[in-house]
Amino acid sequence: MSVEHNEVLQALFQRRSIRSFTREAVDREKVETVLQAGRWAPSGLNNQPWRFMVLFAGDSRQQGLAECTRYGGIVRRAPVLIAVLIDKASMYSATKDHQSVGACMQNMLLAVHSLGLGGVWLGEILNQEERALEVLGLDSGEYGLMALLAFGHPAEKGSSERKPLQELLLEEW
């Protein structure tokens, strides 16, 4: 099957990180669709360790989160932020549970793209995880911050390069 006739493969190959957004608000229905996409990610033992906190533009916590990352400009200007967290009590294997949250993030990014929106996975904020959790009013004993998803209506077209597949293979196949 060719890529041009496969919507899933098209989404995978066309999605790009978008870091600049218009001021247009995002419909709550679209935000819920993004959350539902994350909810349906695979997880070991189906433990679904992810938790979400949604912030819309103007939320007082947005500025506090912006101060926790060198990508504060993106955080300040994002119409929607989803803090993706891990519920420590639901974890059974740190590695598998963190992988599951990665799948959750990818699902949400693909949903953002499929809805005609643009988004970016912000992980650098983890360098200030304790402070970010404090801004969100969350207990670091209960939750771990995994990433922020910033999204909205794109004000730019994304671009990206990928290494050739041969460079990534450890042996010929």
Secondary structure, 3 states (H helix, E strand, C coil): CCHHHCHHHHHHHHCCECCCECCCCCCHHHHHHHHHHHHCCCCHHHCCCEEEEEEECCCHHHHHHHCCCCCHHHHHHCCEEEEEEEEHHHCCCHHHHHHHHHHHHHHHHHHHHHCCCEEEEECHHHHHHHHHHHHHCCCCCCEEEEEEEEEECECCCCCCCCCCHHHHCCCCC
